[in-house]
Amino acid sequence: MGENLTRKILKAHLADGRMAPGEEIGIKIDEILIQDITGTAAMQHFEAMQLHRVRCKVACVYGDHNVLQVSEENTEDHQYLSTAARKYGIWWAKPGSGIGHQIHQEHFACPGDTALGADSHTVHMGGMGLFAMGAGGLDVAVAMGGGPYYFDMPAVVRVQLSGALPPWSTAKDVILEMLRRKTAKGGFGKVFEYVGPGVETLNVQQRITICNMGAELGATTSIFASDARTRDYLRRIGRERDWQEVAPDPGADYDDSMVLDLSAVEPLVALPSNPDKVVPIAEAEGVKVDEVMVGSCTNGSYMDLKAVAHIVKGRKVHPDVLFFIHPSSRLDLEALSREGLLTDLLASGANVEAATCGACIGVGHVPAKGMKSLRAINRNFKGRTGQKDDEVYLSSSEVAAASAVTGAITDPRKLGIPAPAQEMPAKLDLTNPSLVPPASKEAAASIAVIKGDNITGIPLKGPLAEALNAEVLIKLWDNISTDHIMPAGSQILRFRSNIPKLAEYVFNRVDPEFPARAKDKDGGFIVAGSNYGQGSSREHAAIAPMYLGVVGVIVKDFARIHLANLINWGIVPMTFANPSDYDAVEQGDALEIAGIRRLVGSGAESLTVKNVTRGTAFEVRLTLTRRERDYLLEGGKLAHTKAHHIH
């Protein structure tokens, strides 16, 4: 049998381990992406390694989240990142130049490469034939220094695409259909590799959209081959020299397979408040909406915005609706402007805003209580907008534009106009004045890295204790996202470089008393249900709880990136051996795990947790590699890395 594309790329980059599903491997990383929320920590981790220069093919830090600089703390972060980037051999994308994934796609992404980003939507790049993953900032920093990135070898699922999308059905509907079938945890430990005759009908941006939102499946990543369509895109943007064909072998072997007929895909909507609550548009049609958004790294491309301009041309946004657009690329916006399409958007009453993540992460346009939002973005986790009781629906850009005009969720097939073409830009001028190259090694020596008062450094946890005796500080439900744990929004994001201050907001929109309780109890345990830590890669959702004294997390199962982040920061991640034991533990219960340091060190995979309050006990699983156990014993990956320096 031939090799699938995933295995071919991983084999070419394998640095450690054996490529059997479920076994740990380490791979060499070619391309690094960091951004201005997770990036300050990643940069500080890199500085702690004292390597002075990145050791990967290309690295870039993107100012795409805290772009408005609503406080001096935001500006201090950008000042730090811009000076550190130039000094250490990293490109710097100024605030407002666009969303990192899209800029990287335009300027740097090369088929066949591996890419790692301190952002869960780094999987975006899979649409160009890269093996791209999101990770915590500490893992990314190690890769910046030339170290391997470690993860469990995923199972590779063949997604056989047939047919072609009918008018008004989009790539966004394809990934919503995947979420409807597989759920938000259905991709755990898997790569979705899209193959078949239907692939040829999808352009690169459509493939990007599908891969980007594959993060919401909990997948390790998603990937398409690099083919004639990929070459055509790179030709259009002046980078044909970077093209190479990367594809699975004929008759390639896969661990699992599924079939998706593109011709049967219809417009879909995800209901509040999880991306997998997907229904046909008929089941959401008529819901009155107060605000509509098109944008983010998923739906802010030239293709999306050209479709929106087609729909709103000659029409006006409904009087009761605020319609705002966050382009994902400044260059895409410039191309739209040159074609006159920006005029159509503005004339309709749409607010065209900066090319940033913006309201997708709760920076701006926070809805009032009771308002309903329809957003062509990737996530609708409760509270992600900055309003803890928000009601956010997800859709394609076409559904969003139609709904902005009518004032209610609308099936665009009923507009009575031809469907917009799914078009790529004919040409994109990559002359980007907002993209600053790194300084030469010689010039870097004279560059001073500027750190403002808000950049306080990253605290470390001490070595794992001999035993754990602490209370359950909070008990949570299924599908807790990193937005629940460490919320975004402009009020909180400005403290991402100040862990003591940031820690005051842990679980702020779930239980505002949590930080005070954790301090009063000298730390403790978190208990939760299934898919704990889904969503963003933000390692602050592990660092800030660690700072508050959280010693262990016991859940039914974890999301991939957050599990790695907990280990990296010395928090013991445990799963209930019997999921029903979740019901027998409550907030305030005193738990005891005797001899945990010895058990972790000896390779024990089962631990006994004594519930002292209730006089009961239950078993938990501790499924860790030898490397991960060493991290926990030393108090986390940074402590371990300092003790075992990368050379």
C-alpha positions as CSV (number, residue, x, y, z in Angstrom):
1,M,0.0,0.0,0.0
2,G,1.1,3.6,-0.7
3,E,1.7,6.3,1.9
4,N,-0.9,8.9,2.7
5,L,0.1,12.6,2.5
6,T,0.2,13.0,6.3
7,R,2.6,10.2,6.8
8,K,4.8,11.3,3.9
9,I,5.3,14.8,5.4
10,L,5.8,13.5,9.0
11,K,8.3,10.9,7.8
12,A,10.3,13.6,6.1
13,H,10.4,15.6,9.3
14,L,10.6,12.8,11.9
15,A,13.2,13.6,14.6
16,D,12.2,11.1,17.3
17,G,9.7,8.2,17.9
18,R,7.9,5.6,15.8
19,M,5.0,6.6,13.5
20,A,2.3,4.3,14.9
21,P,-1.1,5.8,15.9
22,G,-1.1,6.8,19.6
23,E,2.7,6.6,20.0
24,E,4.6,9.8,20.7
25,I,6.7,11.3,17.9
26,G,8.8,14.4,17.6
27,I,9.1,16.3,14.4
28,K,11.2,19.1,13.0
29,I,9.3,22.3,12.4
30,D,9.9,24.5,9.4
31,E,7.6,27.5,9.9
32,I,6.7,29.2,13.2
33,L,3.7,31.6,13.7
34,I,3.1,33.5,17.0
35,Q,0.7,36.3,17.7
36,D,0.4,39.2,20.1
37,I,-1.7,37.4,22.8
38,T,0.2,34.1,23.1
39,G,3.3,35.6,21.6
40,T,4.6,37.6,24.6
41,A,4.9,34.4,26.7
42,A,6.4,32.4,23.8
43,M,9.0,35.1,23.3
44,Q,9.9,35.1,27.0
45,H,10.2,31.4,26.9
46,F,12.5,31.6,23.9
47,E,14.6,34.3,25.7
48,A,14.9,32.0,28.7
49,M,16.7,29.5,26.5
50,Q,19.4,32.0,25.7
51,L,19.7,30.9,22.1
52,H,19.7,34.5,20.6
53,R,18.5,33.5,17.1
54,V,15.7,31.3,15.9
55,R,16.7,28.0,14.3
56,C,13.8,27.3,12.0
57,K,13.2,28.1,8.3
58,V,11.0,31.1,8.9
59,A,9.3,32.6,11.9
60,C,6.9,35.5,12.1
61,V,5.0,37.2,15.0
62,Y,1.7,38.8,14.0
63,G,0.1,41.8,15.7
64,D,-3.5,40.6,15.0
65,H,-5.4,40.3,18.3
66,N,-4.7,43.3,20.5
67,V,-4.6,45.6,17.5
68,L,-6.6,48.6,18.9
69,Q,-4.1,49.3,21.6
70,V,-6.9,50.4,23.9
71,S,-4.4,50.6,26.8
72,E,-0.7,51.2,27.2
73,E,-0.3,47.5,28.2
74,N,-1.3,46.5,24.6
75,T,1.2,48.9,23.2
76,E,3.9,47.6,25.5
77,D,3.3,44.1,24.2
78,H,3.7,45.2,20.6
79,Q,6.8,47.2,21.5
80,Y,8.3,44.2,23.1
81,L,7.4,41.8,20.3
82,S,8.6,44.1,17.5
83,T,12.0,44.7,19.0
84,A,12.5,41.1,20.1
85,A,11.4,39.8,16.6
86,R,14.0,42.0,14.8
87,K,16.7,40.9,17.2
88,Y,16.1,37.2,17.2
89,G,15.6,36.7,13.4
90,I,11.8,36.8,13.3
91,W,9.5,38.8,10.9
92,W,7.1,41.3,12.5
93,A,3.7,42.0,11.1
94,K,2.5,45.4,12.5
95,P,-1.0,45.7,14.1
96,G,-3.6,46.0,11.4
97,S,-1.7,44.2,8.6
98,G,-4.0,41.2,8.9
99,I,-4.6,38.0,10.7
100,G,-1.5,35.9,11.1
101,H,-2.8,32.7,9.4
102,Q,-3.9,34.6,6.3
103,I,-0.7,36.7,6.0
104,H,1.4,33.6,6.5
105,Q,-0.6,31.9,3.8
106,E,0.2,34.8,1.4
107,H,3.9,35.3,2.2
108,F,5.5,32.3,3.7
109,A,3.5,29.0,3.6
110,C,5.2,26.4,1.4
111,P,3.6,23.0,0.5
112,G,5.3,20.1,2.1
113,D,6.5,22.1,5.2
114,T,5.6,21.6,8.8
115,A,4.2,24.7,10.6
116,L,3.6,25.2,14.3
117,G,1.8,28.2,15.8
118,A,0.8,29.5,19.2
119,D,-2.8,29.6,18.0
120,S,-5.2,26.7,17.4
121,H,-6.1,27.9,13.9
122,T,-2.6,27.4,12.6
123,V,-4.3,24.3,11.0
124,H,-5.4,26.9,8.4
125,M,-2.2,26.2,6.4
126,G,-3.3,22.6,5.8
127,G,-5.3,23.9,2.8
128,M,-2.0,24.6,1.0
129,G,-0.5,21.1,1.6
130,L,1.4,21.9,4.9
131,F,1.2,19.8,8.0
132,A,0.2,22.6,10.4
133,M,-0.7,22.5,14.1
134,G,-1.5,24.8,17.0
135,A,0.3,24.4,20.3
136,G,1.0,26.2,23.5
137,G,3.6,29.0,23.5
138,L,6.2,26.9,25.4
139,D,6.1,24.2,22.8
140,V,6.4,26.8,20.1
141,A,9.4,28.5,21.7
142,V,11.2,25.1,21.9
143,A,10.5,24.7,18.2
144,M,11.8,28.2,17.5
145,G,15.0,27.0,19.1
146,G,15.3,24.1,16.8
147,G,13.9,21.5,19.2
148,P,11.3,18.9,18.0
149,Y,7.6,19.3,18.6
150,Y,6.2,16.2,20.4
151,F,2.7,14.9,20.0
152,D,0.9,11.6,19.7
153,M,1.0,10.2,16.2
154,P,-2.6,10.7,14.9
155,A,-4.8,8.3,13.1
156,V,-5.2,9.5,9.5
157,V,-8.8,9.7,8.2
158,R,-9.5,9.7,4.5
159,V,-12.3,12.1,3.7
160,Q,-13.4,11.2,0.2
161,L,-14.9,14.2,-1.5
162,S,-17.2,13.7,-4.5
163,G,-19.3,16.0,-6.6
164,A,-19.2,19.8,-6.5
165,L,-20.8,22.4,-4.3
166,P,-24.1,23.7,-5.6
167,P,-24.9,27.4,-5.8
168,W,-25.0,29.1,-2.4
169,S,-23.3,26.2,-0.6
170,T,-19.8,27.0,0.6
171,A,-16.7,25.6,2.1
172,K,-18.0,26.9,5.5
173,D,-21.0,24.6,5.0
174,V,-18.6,21.7,4.3
175,I,-16.9,22.1,7.7
176,L,-20.2,22.7,9.5
177,E,-21.3,19.4,8.0
178,M,-18.2,17.7,9.3
179,L,-19.0,19.1,12.7
180,R,-22.6,17.9,12.5
181,R,-21.4,14.4,11.8
182,K,-18.3,14.2,14.0
183,T,-19.0,16.7,16.9
184,A,-16.5,19.0,18.6
185,K,-14.5,16.1,20.0
186,G,-14.8,13.8,17.0
187,G,-11.4,14.7,15.6
188,F,-9.4,14.0,18.8
189,G,-6.2,12.1,17.9
190,K,-7.0,12.3,14.2
191,V,-5.9,14.1,11.0
192,F,-8.6,14.6,8.3
193,E,-7.0,14.2,4.9
194,Y,-9.3,15.4,2.1
195,V,-9.0,13.4,-1.2
196,G,-11.1,12.4,-4.1
197,P,-12.5,14.0,-7.3
198,G,-14.3,16.7,-5.3
199,V,-11.0,18.2,-4.2
200,E,-10.3,19.4,-7.7
201,T,-13.5,21.6,-7.5
202,L,-12.3,23.5,-4.5
203,N,-9.9,26.4,-4.7
204,V,-7.1,27.1,-2.2
205,Q,-9.2,29.5,-0.1
206,Q,-12.1,27.1,0.1
207,R,-9.7,24.4,1.3
208,I,-8.2,26.8,3.8
209,T,-11.6,27.5,5.3
210,I,-12.3,23.8,5.7
211,C,-8.9,23.2,7.4
212,N,-9.1,26.3,9.5
213,M,-12.3,25.3,11.2
214,G,-11.1,21.7,11.6
215,A,-9.8,23.0,14.9
216,E,-13.4,22.9,16.1
217,L,-13.4,19.2,15.5
218,G,-10.6,18.8,18.0
219,A,-8.5,17.3,15.2
220,T,-4.7,17.4,15.3
221,T,-5.0,19.0,11.9
222,S,-6.5,18.7,8.4
223,I,-4.8,18.6,5.1
224,F,-5.3,18.8,1.3
225,A,-2.7,17.9,-1.3
226,S,-0.7,20.6,-3.1
227,D,-1.8,20.3,-6.7
228,A,-2.5,22.4,-9.8
229,R,-5.0,24.5,-7.9
230,T,-2.3,25.3,-5.3
231,R,0.2,26.2,-8.0
232,D,-2.4,28.5,-9.7
233,Y,-2.9,30.3,-6.4
234,L,0.8,30.7,-5.8
235,R,1.2,32.0,-9.3
236,R,-1.6,34.6,-8.8
237,I,0.2,36.0,-5.7
238,G,3.7,35.9,-7.3
239,R,5.1,32.9,-5.3
240,E,5.0,30.1,-7.9
241,R,8.7,29.4,-7.1
242,D,7.5,28.0,-3.7
243,W,5.2,25.5,-5.2
244,Q,5.8,21.8,-5.2
245,E,3.4,18.9,-5.7
246,V,2.8,17.0,-2.4
247,A,0.1,14.3,-2.6
248,P,-0.7,10.9,-1.2
249,D,0.5,7.9,-3.2
250,P,-2.0,6.0,-5.4
251,G,-3.8,3.5,-3.3
252,A,-2.6,5.1,0.0
253,D,-3.5,3.4,3.2
254,Y,-5.6,5.2,5.9
255,D,-6.6,4.3,9.4
256,D,-10.3,5.2,8.8
257,S,-12.4,6.7,6.0
258,M,-15.6,8.6,5.4
259,V,-17.4,9.9,2.3
260,L,-18.8,13.4,1.8
261,D,-20.7,14.3,-1.4
262,L,-20.2,18.0,-2.0
263,S,-23.3,18.2,-4.2
264,A,-25.5,17.3,-1.3
265,V,-24.1,20.1,1.0
266,E,-26.7,22.8,1.8
267,P,-26.4,26.0,3.8
268,L,-26.1,25.3,7.5
269,V,-26.1,27.2,10.8
270,A,-24.5,26.4,14.1
271,L,-26.8,27.3,17.0
272,P,-25.6,28.8,20.3
273,S,-23.3,27.9,22.0
274,N,-21.0,25.4,20.4
275,P,-19.8,25.0,16.8
276,D,-21.1,21.4,16.5
277,K,-24.7,22.4,17.2
278,V,-25.3,22.4,13.5
279,V,-28.7,22.4,11.8
280,P,-30.0,23.0,8.2
281,I,-30.7,26.7,7.7
282,A,-34.4,26.0,7.6
283,E,-34.3,25.2,11.3
284,A,-32.8,28.6,12.2
285,E,-34.5,30.7,9.5
286,G,-36.5,33.7,10.7
287,V,-34.5,34.2,14.0
288,K,-34.2,38.0,14.4
289,V,-30.6,39.1,14.7
290,D,-29.3,42.3,16.2
291,E,-25.7,42.2,14.8
292,V,-24.0,40.3,12.0
293,M,-20.3,39.8,11.5
294,V,-18.2,38.5,8.6
295,G,-14.5,38.0,9.2
296,S,-11.9,36.2,11.2
297,C,-9.3,33.9,9.8
298,T,-12.1,31.5,8.7
299,N,-14.3,33.9,6.6
300,G,-12.5,37.2,6.1
301,S,-10.7,36.5,2.9
302,Y,-11.0,38.2,-0.5
303,M,-13.3,35.4,-1.6
304,D,-15.7,35.9,1.3
305,L,-15.8,39.6,1.1
306,K,-16.3,39.6,-2.7
307,A,-19.3,37.3,-2.1
308,V,-20.7,39.7,0.5
309,A,-20.2,42.7,-1.8
310,H,-22.2,40.8,-4.5
311,I,-25.1,40.2,-2.1
312,V,-25.3,43.7,-0.7
313,K,-24.7,45.6,-3.9
314,G,-27.8,47.9,-4.4
315,R,-29.2,46.9,-1.0
316,K,-29.1,48.4,2.5
317,V,-28.3,46.8,5.8
318,H,-31.5,46.3,7.8
319,P,-32.2,49.3,10.2
320,D,-32.2,47.1,13.2
321,V,-28.9,45.3,12.4
322,L,-25.3,46.4,13.0
323,F,-23.3,44.7,10.2
324,F,-19.5,44.8,10.6
325,I,-16.7,43.2,8.7
326,H,-13.2,42.2,9.8
327,P,-11.1,41.4,6.7
328,S,-8.4,38.8,7.4
329,S,-5.8,40.5,5.2
330,R,-5.0,44.1,4.5
331,L,-3.8,43.0,1.1
332,D,-7.1,41.3,0.3
333,L,-8.9,44.5,1.4
334,E,-6.6,46.5,-0.9
335,A,-7.4,44.2,-3.8
336,L,-11.2,44.7,-3.1
337,S,-10.7,48.4,-3.0
338,R,-8.9,48.5,-6.4
339,E,-11.8,46.6,-7.9
340,G,-14.4,49.0,-6.5
341,L,-16.0,46.3,-4.3
342,L,-15.2,48.2,-1.0
343,T,-17.5,50.9,-2.2
344,D,-20.4,48.5,-2.5
345,L,-19.8,47.3,1.0
346,L,-19.6,50.8,2.4
347,A,-22.7,52.0,0.4
348,S,-24.8,49.2,1.9
349,G,-24.2,50.4,5.5
350,A,-21.6,47.8,6.4
351,N,-18.9,48.8,8.8
352,V,-15.6,47.7,7.3
353,E,-13.1,47.5,10.1
354,A,-9.4,46.8,10.5
355,A,-7.9,43.5,9.2
356,T,-7.8,41.9,12.7
357,C,-9.3,39.1,14.8
358,G,-11.4,41.7,16.4
359,A,-14.8,40.8,17.6
360,C,-14.1,37.1,17.0
361,I,-12.1,37.1,20.3
362,G,-14.3,39.6,22.1
363,V,-12.4,42.8,21.2
364,G,-15.1,45.2,20.2
365,H,-18.8,44.8,19.3
366,V,-19.6,43.1,22.6
367,P,-23.4,42.5,22.4
368,A,-25.8,43.6,25.1
369,K,-27.6,41.0,27.1
370,G,-30.5,39.6,25.1
371,M,-29.0,40.4,21.7
372,K,-28.6,37.7,19.1
373,S,-25.5,37.7,16.8
374,L,-25.0,35.9,13.5
375,R,-21.3,35.5,12.8
376,A,-19.3,34.1,9.9
377,I,-16.4,33.1,12.1
378,N,-15.2,29.8,13.7
379,R,-16.4,29.7,17.3
380,N,-19.5,30.6,19.3
381,F,-18.5,29.4,22.8
382,K,-20.6,31.0,25.5
383,G,-19.1,34.3,26.6
384,R,-16.5,34.5,23.8
385,T,-17.9,37.8,22.6
386,G,-17.3,39.4,26.0
387,Q,-21.0,39.0,27.1
388,K,-21.3,35.9,29.3
389,D,-24.9,35.3,28.3
390,D,-24.4,35.8,24.6
391,E,-26.3,34.0,21.8
392,V,-24.1,33.5,18.8
393,Y,-25.1,31.6,15.6
394,L,-22.4,30.6,13.1
395,S,-22.9,30.6,9.3
396,S,-21.2,31.2,5.9
397,S,-20.5,34.7,4.8
398,E,-23.3,34.4,2.2
399,V,-25.9,33.5,4.9
400,A,-24.6,36.3,7.1
401,A,-24.8,38.9,4.3
402,A,-28.3,37.9,3.3
403,S,-29.4,38.1,7.0
404,A,-27.8,41.5,7.5
405,V,-30.1,42.8,4.7
406,T,-33.3,41.1,5.9
407,G,-32.8,41.5,9.7
408,A,-33.3,37.8,10.4
409,I,-31.4,34.5,9.6
410,T,-32.2,34.0,5.9
411,D,-31.6,31.3,3.4
412,P,-29.7,33.2,0.6
413,R,-31.2,30.9,-2.0
414,K,-34.4,32.9,-1.5
415,L,-32.9,36.2,-2.5
416,G,-33.7,35.7,-6.1
417,I,-30.2,36.6,-7.4
418,P,-27.4,34.5,-8.8
419,A,-25.1,32.9,-6.3
420,P,-21.7,34.7,-6.1
421,A,-18.7,33.0,-7.6
422,Q,-16.2,31.5,-5.3
423,E,-13.3,33.5,-6.7
424,M,-9.7,34.0,-5.8
425,P,-7.9,37.3,-6.5
426,A,-6.6,37.5,-10.0
427,K,-3.4,39.0,-8.6
428,L,-2.2,40.0,-5.2
429,D,0.6,42.5,-4.8
430,L,2.8,41.1,-1.9
431,T,4.5,44.5,-1.4
432,N,3.4,44.8,2.3
433,P,4.8,47.8,4.1
434,S,3.4,46.5,7.4
435,L,5.6,43.4,7.2
436,V,9.0,44.1,8.8
437,P,11.9,41.7,8.1
438,P,14.2,40.6,10.9
439,A,17.5,42.4,11.3
440,S,20.7,40.7,10.2
441,K,22.8,38.9,12.8
442,E,25.3,41.8,12.7
443,A,22.6,44.5,13.1
444,A,20.7,42.5,15.8
445,A,23.6,42.9,18.2
446,S,22.8,46.6,18.7
447,I,19.0,46.2,19.0
448,A,17.6,46.7,22.5
449,V,14.6,44.6,23.4
450,I,12.1,46.9,25.1
451,K,10.0,45.6,27.9
452,G,7.4,47.8,29.6
453,D,6.3,47.7,33.2
454,N,3.4,45.3,32.4
455,I,5.7,42.6,31.2
456,T,6.5,40.8,34.4
457,G,8.0,37.5,33.4
458,I,6.6,34.0,33.6
459,P,6.4,32.3,37.0
460,L,7.5,28.7,37.4
461,K,6.0,25.9,39.5
462,G,8.1,24.0,41.9
463,P,8.8,20.2,41.6
464,L,5.9,17.9,42.0
465,A,5.1,17.2,45.7
466,E,5.3,13.8,47.3
467,A,1.5,13.8,47.8
468,L,-1.4,16.0,46.8
469,N,-3.9,17.1,49.5
470,A,-6.3,19.8,48.4
471,E,-9.9,20.8,47.9
472,V,-11.9,20.8,44.7
473,L,-12.0,24.5,43.8
474,I,-14.6,24.2,41.1
475,K,-16.7,21.6,39.3
476,L,-17.5,22.2,35.7
477,W,-19.5,20.6,32.9
478,D,-18.7,19.2,29.4
479,N,-17.1,21.3,26.6
480,I,-15.3,23.8,28.8
481,S,-13.2,25.9,26.5
482,T,-10.1,27.9,27.2
483,D,-12.3,30.9,26.8
484,H,-14.2,29.7,29.9
485,I,-10.9,29.2,31.8
486,M,-9.0,32.3,30.7
487,P,-11.4,34.7,28.9
488,A,-10.4,37.0,26.1
489,G,-11.8,40.5,25.6
490,S,-10.0,43.9,25.7
491,Q,-10.3,44.3,29.5
492,I,-8.4,41.0,30.1
493,L,-6.2,40.6,27.1
494,R,-4.0,43.6,28.1
495,F,-2.7,41.6,31.0
496,R,-1.4,38.6,29.0
497,S,2.2,39.6,29.9
498,N,1.3,40.1,33.6
499,I,0.5,36.7,35.0
500,P,-0.3,37.9,38.6
501,K,-2.8,40.4,37.3
502,L,-4.2,38.0,34.6
503,A,-4.8,35.3,37.2
504,E,-7.4,37.5,38.8
505,Y,-9.6,36.7,35.8
506,V,-9.5,32.9,35.8
507,F,-13.0,31.6,35.3
508,N,-14.2,35.2,35.4
509,R,-17.3,34.5,33.4
510,V,-18.1,31.2,35.0
511,D,-17.3,31.8,38.7
512,P,-15.8,35.3,39.5
513,E,-15.0,34.1,43.0
514,F,-12.6,31.4,41.8
515,P,-9.3,33.4,42.1
516,A,-10.0,34.5,45.6
517,R,-11.1,31.0,46.6
518,A,-8.0,29.5,45.1
519,K,-5.8,31.9,47.0
520,D,-7.7,31.3,50.2
521,K,-7.4,27.5,49.9
522,D,-3.7,27.6,48.8
523,G,-4.7,26.1,45.5
524,G,-6.5,22.8,44.8
525,F,-8.1,20.7,42.1
526,I,-10.4,21.4,39.1
527,V,-13.0,18.8,38.2
528,A,-14.8,18.8,34.9
529,G,-16.6,16.7,32.2
530,S,-15.7,15.8,28.7
531,N,-13.6,17.7,26.1
532,Y,-12.1,20.0,28.8
533,G,-10.0,22.8,27.3
534,Q,-11.4,22.8,23.8
535,G,-10.8,25.8,21.5
536,S,-7.9,28.3,21.6
537,S,-4.3,27.1,22.2
538,R,-3.8,29.8,24.9
539,E,-1.4,28.4,27.4
540,H,-2.4,31.1,29.8
541,A,-5.4,28.8,30.6
542,A,-2.8,26.6,32.3
543,I,-0.2,29.2,33.5
544,A,-2.7,31.4,35.4
545,P,-4.4,28.4,37.2
546,M,-0.9,27.1,38.0
547,Y,-0.1,30.6,39.5
548,L,-3.2,30.3,41.7
549,G,-2.0,26.9,43.0
550,V,-4.0,24.5,40.9
551,V,-2.2,21.2,41.3
552,G,-4.3,18.8,39.3
553,V,-7.2,18.6,36.9
554,I,-9.6,15.6,36.9
555,V,-11.9,15.2,33.9
556,K,-13.7,12.7,31.7
557,D,-11.3,13.6,28.8
558,F,-9.1,16.5,27.5
559,A,-8.8,18.5,24.4
560,R,-5.3,17.9,22.8
561,I,-3.6,21.3,23.1
562,H,-4.8,22.1,26.6
563,L,-3.7,18.6,27.8
564,A,-0.2,19.4,26.6
565,N,-0.3,22.9,28.2
566,L,-1.2,21.5,31.6
567,I,1.7,19.1,31.5
568,N,4.0,21.9,30.3
569,W,3.2,23.9,33.3
570,G,3.4,21.1,35.9
571,I,-0.4,20.6,36.5
572,V,-1.2,16.9,36.8
573,P,-3.9,15.9,34.2
574,M,-6.0,13.0,35.2
575,T,-9.1,11.3,33.7
576,F,-11.8,9.4,35.6
577,A,-11.2,5.6,35.1
578,N,-15.0,5.3,35.5
579,P,-16.7,8.5,34.1
580,S,-19.6,8.0,36.4
581,D,-17.3,8.9,39.4
582,Y,-17.6,12.5,38.1
583,D,-21.1,12.5,39.8
584,A,-19.6,11.6,43.2
585,V,-17.3,14.6,43.5
586,E,-18.4,18.1,44.4
587,Q,-16.8,21.5,44.8
588,G,-15.3,21.8,48.3
589,D,-14.5,18.1,48.7
590,A,-11.0,17.4,50.1
591,L,-9.1,15.0,47.9
592,E,-5.9,13.2,48.7
593,I,-3.5,11.4,46.3
594,A,-0.8,9.7,48.3
595,G,2.7,9.0,46.9
596,I,2.0,10.8,43.6
597,R,5.6,11.8,42.9
598,R,6.7,8.2,43.3
599,L,3.9,6.9,41.1
600,V,4.4,9.5,38.4
601,G,8.2,8.7,38.4
602,S,7.6,4.9,38.3
603,G,5.3,5.1,35.3
604,A,2.1,4.2,37.1
605,E,-0.9,4.7,34.8
606,S,-3.6,4.4,37.5
607,L,-3.9,6.5,40.7
608,T,-6.2,6.2,43.7
609,V,-7.9,9.5,44.7
610,K,-9.3,9.5,48.2
611,N,-12.3,11.7,48.8
612,V,-11.6,12.6,52.4
613,T,-14.8,14.6,52.8
614,R,-17.1,11.7,51.7
615,G,-15.0,8.8,52.9
616,T,-14.8,7.3,49.4
617,A,-12.2,6.7,46.7
618,F,-12.0,6.4,43.0
619,E,-9.5,5.6,40.3
620,V,-8.0,8.0,37.7
621,R,-5.9,7.4,34.7
622,L,-2.5,9.1,34.1
623,T,-1.6,8.4,30.5
624,L,1.8,10.1,30.0
625,T,5.0,9.5,28.1
626,R,8.3,9.2,29.9
627,R,9.1,12.7,28.7
628,E,5.9,14.2,30.1
629,R,6.4,12.5,33.4
630,D,9.9,14.1,33.6
631,Y,8.2,17.5,33.0
632,L,5.7,17.0,35.8
633,L,8.4,15.8,38.2
634,E,10.5,19.0,37.6
635,G,7.6,21.4,37.7
636,G,7.0,21.8,33.9
637,K,8.6,21.9,30.6
638,L,10.4,25.2,31.0
639,A,12.1,24.0,34.2
640,H,13.0,20.8,32.4
641,T,14.3,22.7,29.4
642,K,16.5,25.0,31.5
643,A,17.9,21.9,33.2
644,H,18.5,20.2,29.8
645,H,19.6,23.0,27.5
646,I,18.9,22.8,23.8
647,H,22.2,23.0,21.8
